[in-house]
C-alpha cells in the first residue's frame, strides 16, 4: 500500500471518531458558507479537506469552501489581491511573521470576546508563546494552530556508520561544528577537511550540515549567546549585530561555509536544496521546523530522528507558528468564528496533527498519542521540550520586507565570505528605511 493510500485510510478512520466526538462538542448554531484560505503540502491540504468535512457534518447548514494556495508566498499574494479587490476569504491561515502587515491595515477581526464566550475552547487550553505571537495592540487577533520550533534533523544511519555520537540535550555550538566536520565525507567515506577540495581531488559526497542563511536561523543562536540583534524586540528601529554577543554568533554562523566547509556551496544548493539532499542521504544534519516531517516520513533508505538546537550559554529556539485569522470584511463573521473554533478544539487539532506537520498548540493534544506516536521522529518530545524556551522575531508590519532584504545579505555573506563589518553595515543601511516605516503591535 502506498504512503498516500495509507495516509488517506488513516484520515478516513480517524474522521469517523472525530465526527462523533465533534457532534457533542461543537456549537449547535447553524453554520453558513465559510471561505478558508490555506496552503501546504498535499498531505496538509488533504487534512484541511477532512477538517472541513468534519466541521460541515458537526455544524448544521454549514459549508466550507477551501481555497488552496501552493505555498506561503502564494497565500499572501492571494490574500493581498483579494483584500484589494474587496472579495477576501473569511478565514486564512498565516505565519506570525507575516500577519502584521494585515493587522496594521485593520484587515483582521480580533477574536478576544468570541474566545471568552466560547463553551468549547478557552485561552488556557493553548501554549502561551504562540498565543502571544498573535496579539496586536492588546488584542488577540488570531488563533494559533501550532507551536513548532527549530530543531536538528539528523541521519542516524550516517552517525552510526561513522561512529559519531548522536546529538543530545545540552550539546553546544562547538559540538555541532565538530560533529558536522566529522560527517563531511567524500565518496570513499574519508573526512573532508578544509573549505575547498583540491582541484582534481575527491569532492564532498556528504555534507555535515544544512542551514538556510536567514535571520530566523541566526536569531536563536544570538539569543542563546546572551545577545540581542534588535534595539527593541517589540518596536525595533535597527539591527544590533554590532553588539559583541550578537556579532560573535553571526560570525560563527557565517564561518560554517568558508571557514569549516561543513555546509554545501551556493551552487550545490541551487542544484539540490538542503531538504532534498537530506532525504537523499547526502546531508547528515538539517536545521528545520516541524514542516518537513511529513516529507521525511517517506524516507525508506535510512533512519532519522530529531535533536534540540545546540546552544551557547542557554537553550533557546525560535517560534514557528501559523494561526487562523478572520478577515474584518468577512461576510459572516459568526460562521467564520464557528469554523475557527472547531479547528481549535481537540478534534480539529488532531485532524491536522495526523499529518505530522504540526506541533499542536493545544496543550493536551500535543501530549497525546496523535503527536507523540510511534511514527518518526522517535524523539518528537524534543519539540515540546523547546516550548518553554521559545522566543520570536517581531511582527511589525514591514517584517516580511526586512526578512527579504536581510536574508539576501546573509546569503551573500555565507557563500561569498563578505567581511563581517561590511555585512553589519549593509544590514543597517538596507533595513533602516524599512524599520522606520514599520507599524508595531
GIMOVEN-V225167 format. One record per pair of residues at least 4 apart in sequence whose ideal C-beta (glycine too) atoms are under 7 Angstrom apart, sorted by the first residue. I is the first residue (numbers start at 1). J is the second residue. D is the distance in whole Angstrom. If there is no record, write none. Layout:
i: (I:I)
j: (J:J)
d: (D:D)
This chain:
i: (1:1:2:3:3:4:5:6:7:7:8:8:9:10:10:11:11:11:11:11:14:14:14:15:15:15:15:16:17:18:18:18:18:18:19:19:19:19:21:21:22:22:22:22:22:23:25:25:25:26:26:26:26:27:27:29:30:30:31:31:31:31:31:31:32:32:32:32:33:33:34:34:34:34:34:34:34:35:35:35:35:36:36:36:36:36:36:36:37:37:37:37:37:37:37:38:38:38:38:38:39:39:39:39:39:39:40:40:41:41:42:43:43:43:43:44:44:44:45:45:46:47:47:47:47:47:48:48:49:49:50:50:51:51:51:51:51:52:52:52:53:54:54:54:55:55:55:55:55:56:56:56:58:59:62:64:67:67:69:69:69:70:72:72:73:74:75:75:76:76:77:78:79:79:79:80:81:82:82:82:83:83:88:88:89:90:90:90:90:90:90:91:91:91:91:91:91:92:92:93:93:93:93:94:94:94:94:94:95:95:96:96:96:96:96:96:97:97:97:97:97:98:99:99:99:99:99:100:100:100:100:100:101:101:101:102:102:103:103:103:104:104:106:107:107:108:108:108:108:108:108:109:109:109:109:109:110:110:110:111:111:111:111:111:111:112:112:112:113:114:114:115:115:118:118:120:120:121:121:121:121:123:125:125:126:126:126:126:126:126:127:127:127:127:127:128:129:129:129:129:129:130:130:130:130:130:131:131:133:133:133:133:133:134:134:134:134:134:135:135:135:135:136:136:137:141:142:142:142:143:143:143:143:144:144:144:145:145:145:145:145:145:146:146:146:146:146:146:147:147:147:147:148:148:148:148:148:148:148:149:149:149:149:149:149:149:149:149:150:150:150:150:150:150:150:151:151:151:151:151:151:151:152:152:152:152:152:152:153:153:153:153:153:153:153:153:154:154:154:154:154:154:154:154:155:155:155:155:155:156:156:156:156:156:157:157:157:158:158:158:158:159:159:162:162:164:164:164:167:167:167:168:169:171:171:171:172:172:173:173:173:173:173:174:175:175:176:176:177:177:177:178:179:179:180:180:180:180:180:180:181:181:181:182:183:183:183:184:184:184:184:184:184:184:184:185:185:185:185:185:185:186:186:186:186:186:186:187:187:188:190:192:192:192:194:195:195:195:196:197:197:197:197:205:206:206:206:207:207:207:207:208:208:208:209:209:209:209:210:210:210:210:210:210:210:211:211:211:211:212:213:213:213:213:214:214:215:215:215:215:215:215:216:216:217:218:218:218:218:218:219:219:219:219:220:220:220:220:220:221:221:221:221:222:222:222:222:222:222:223:223:224:224:224:224:224:224:225:225:225:225:225:226:226:227:227:227:227:228:228:228:228:229:229:229:229:230:230:230:230:231:231:231:231:232:232:233:234:235:236:236:236:237:238:238:238:239:239:239:240:241:241:241:241:241:242:242:243:244:245:246:247:248:249:250:251:251:254:254:255:255:256:256:256:257:257:257:257:258:264:264:264:265:266:266:267:268:269:269:272:272:273:274:274:274:275:275:275:275:276:277:277:278:278:279:279:279:281:281:288:289:290:290:290:290:291:292:293:293:293:294:294:294:296:296:297:297:297:299:304:304:305:305:305:306:306:306:307:308:308:308:308:309:311:311:315:316:316:317:317:317:318:318:319:319:319:324:324:326:326:326:326:326:330:332:333:334:335:336:337:338:339:340:342:343:344:344:344:345:346:346:346:346:347:349:349:349:349:350:350:350:352:353:353:353:353:353:354:356:359:359:360:360:360:362:363:364:365:365:366:366:367:368:369:371:372:372:381:382:386:393:394:395:395:396:396:396:397:397:398:398:398:398:399:400:401:401:402:402:402:402:403:404:405:405:405:405:406:406:406:407:408:409:409:409:409:409:410:411:412:412:413:413:418:418:419:420:421:422:423:424:425:426:427:428:431:432:433:434)
j: (5:6:6:7:298:8:9:10:11:43:12:46:13:14:354:15:46:47:50:354:18:351:354:19:50:53:54:20:21:22:54:347:350:351:23:54:57:58:25:347:26:54:58:342:347:58:120:345:347:58:59:120:342:338:341:338:60:61:59:60:61:62:335:338:61:62:332:335:63:65:64:65:90:91:335:336:339:65:67:89:90:64:66:67:89:90:91:339:67:69:75:78:79:89:92:48:66:68:69:93:69:70:71:72:74:75:44:45:294:295:46:47:294:355:357:48:355:357:49:68:50:51:351:352:354:355:52:66:53:66:54:351:55:343:348:351:352:56:64:66:57:58:347:351:59:62:64:339:342:62:63:64:342:338:335:339:78:89:74:75:78:74:76:95:77:78:79:94:80:98:81:82:83:88:92:84:85:87:88:89:88:107:327:329:327:326:327:330:331:332:336:324:325:326:336:339:340:325:327:145:322:323:324:98:99:322:323:325:321:322:133:134:321:323:392:395:393:395:399:400:403:400:103:134:142:325:395:104:395:396:397:399:105:397:400:107:108:108:136:141:397:439:328:327:328:141:142:325:326:327:328:326:327:328:330:333:139:140:141:115:140:142:143:326:337:116:139:140:117:118:337:123:140:122:341:341:345:125:341:344:345:131:362:363:130:131:144:361:362:363:131:147:361:363:387:132:133:147:319:387:390:144:147:319:321:361:140:144:144:319:321:392:395:140:141:142:144:323:139:140:141:441:141:441:441:325:323:324:325:323:324:340:344:321:323:361:322:323:324:352:358:361:321:322:358:359:360:361:321:359:361:387:289:290:320:321:358:359:383:289:317:318:319:320:383:386:387:390:220:287:289:309:317:318:320:306:307:308:309:382:383:386:167:285:287:306:307:309:278:285:286:288:292:296:304:306:159:166:167:284:285:304:305:307:159:281:284:302:304:160:166:303:304:305:161:302:303:162:183:206:284:164:166:182:183:179:182:183:171:179:307:307:308:175:176:310:310:311:177:221:252:310:312:178:179:310:180:310:181:260:262:182:183:208:184:208:209:262:284:285:208:260:262:191:206:208:284:191:192:204:206:207:208:261:262:189:190:191:192:205:206:190:192:202:203:204:205:202:205:202:202:197:204:261:261:258:259:261:261:201:202:203:204:282:282:283:284:262:263:264:283:262:284:285:256:262:263:285:263:274:277:278:283:285:286:217:256:263:287:217:407:410:411:414:407:410:219:393:403:406:407:410:318:393:287:222:249:250:253:410:223:229:318:393:224:309:316:317:318:225:249:253:312:227:228:229:245:246:249:316:391:311:312:313:314:315:316:245:248:249:312:313:245:313:243:245:246:249:233:240:243:246:239:240:241:246:236:239:240:394:236:237:238:240:236:237:394:440:440:394:396:435:435:428:432:435:427:428:431:246:246:247:250:424:427:247:424:247:248:249:250:251:252:253:254:255:420:413:414:259:260:260:262:263:261:263:414:415:417:268:269:277:415:270:415:271:272:273:274:276:277:277:278:283:286:279:286:292:295:280:282:283:283:286:295:296:299:301:302:292:320:357:358:359:383:357:296:297:356:357:355:356:357:304:376:356:375:376:304:376:377:377:378:379:377:379:382:382:315:382:385:386:317:315:316:389:389:391:386:389:390:391:392:390:391:392:340:343:330:333:336:337:340:336:336:337:338:339:340:341:342:343:344:348:348:348:349:362:349:350:362:364:365:351:353:360:362:365:354:365:370:358:358:360:365:370:371:370:375:366:383:365:366:371:366:367:368:370:371:371:384:372:372:373:380:380:381:385:386:390:399:399:399:441:438:439:440:438:439:402:434:437:438:403:404:405:434:406:431:434:435:407:408:409:430:431:434:410:427:431:411:412:413:423:426:427:430:414:415:416:418:418:423:422:423:423:424:425:426:427:428:429:430:431:432:435:436:437:438)
d: (5:5:7:6:5:6:6:6:6:6:6:7:6:6:6:6:7:7:5:6:6:7:6:6:5:7:6:7:6:6:5:5:6:6:6:5:5:6:6:5:5:6:4:7:5:5:5:6:7:4:6:7:6:6:7:7:5:4:4:7:5:2:5:6:7:6:5:3:5:6:5:7:5:6:5:6:5:5:6:4:5:6:6:7:6:7:5:7:4:7:6:6:6:4:4:5:6:6:7:5:4:7:5:6:6:4:3:5:6:7:6:7:5:5:7:6:5:5:7:5:7:6:6:5:6:5:6:6:6:6:6:5:6:6:6:5:6:6:4:6:6:6:7:6:6:6:6:6:5:5:6:6:7:6:7:6:7:6:4:4:6:5:6:6:6:6:6:7:6:6:6:6:6:7:6:6:6:5:4:7:5:6:5:6:6:7:6:4:7:7:4:6:7:6:5:6:6:6:7:7:5:7:6:6:5:6:7:6:7:5:4:6:5:7:7:6:6:7:6:7:7:5:6:7:6:6:7:6:4:6:5:6:7:5:6:4:6:5:4:6:4:4:6:6:6:5:7:5:7:7:6:4:7:5:7:6:4:6:6:5:5:7:6:7:7:6:6:5:6:6:5:6:6:7:6:6:5:5:6:5:6:7:6:6:7:5:7:5:6:7:7:5:6:6:6:6:7:6:6:6:5:3:5:7:4:5:7:6:7:6:6:5:7:7:5:4:6:5:6:6:7:6:5:4:6:6:4:6:4:6:5:6:5:5:4:5:5:6:6:7:6:6:6:6:4:5:6:5:6:5:5:6:5:4:4:6:7:5:7:7:4:7:7:6:6:4:7:6:6:6:6:6:5:5:7:5:7:6:7:6:6:7:6:5:6:7:5:6:6:7:5:6:7:7:6:6:7:7:6:6:5:7:6:6:7:7:5:6:6:6:7:4:6:5:6:4:5:6:6:7:5:5:5:7:6:6:5:6:5:7:4:7:6:4:7:5:5:6:7:7:6:5:6:6:6:6:6:4:6:6:7:6:6:7:6:3:4:4:7:6:6:6:6:6:7:4:4:7:5:6:7:5:4:7:5:5:6:6:6:6:5:5:6:4:7:6:5:7:4:7:7:6:5:7:6:5:7:4:7:5:6:5:7:7:5:7:6:6:6:5:5:4:5:6:7:5:5:5:6:3:6:6:5:7:4:6:7:6:5:5:7:4:4:4:5:6:6:7:6:5:6:7:5:6:6:6:7:6:5:7:6:7:5:6:6:6:5:5:5:6:4:6:7:5:7:5:7:5:4:4:5:5:4:6:6:7:4:5:6:5:4:6:5:5:6:3:4:6:7:6:7:6:6:6:6:5:4:6:6:7:6:6:5:5:5:7:6:6:4:6:7:6:5:6:6:6:5:6:6:6:5:6:5:5:6:6:6:6:6:7:6:6:6:6:6:6:5:5:5:4:6:6:6:5:7:5:5:6:4:4:5:7:7:6:4:7:7:6:6:5:5:7:6:6:6:6:7:6:7:6:5:4:4:5:7:6:6:6:6:5:4:6:6:5:6:6:6:6:4:6:5:5:5:6:7:6:6:6:6:6:7:5:5:6:4:6:5:6:6:5:7:6:5:5:7:5:5:6:4:6:6:6:7:5:7:4:4:6:6:6:5:6:6:5:6:6:7:7:7:6:6:6:6:5:4:6:7:7:7:6:6:6:5:7:6:5:5:4:6:6:5:5:5:5:6:5:5:6:6:6:5:4:4:6:7:7:6:6:7:5:6:7:7:5:6:5:6:6:7:6:7:6:6:6:4:7:5:5:4:6:5:6:4:6:7:7:5:6:5:5:7:6:7:7:5:6:7:6:6:6:6:7:6:6:5:6:7:6:6:5:6:4:5:5:5:7:6:6:6:6:7:6:6:6:6:6:6:7:7)
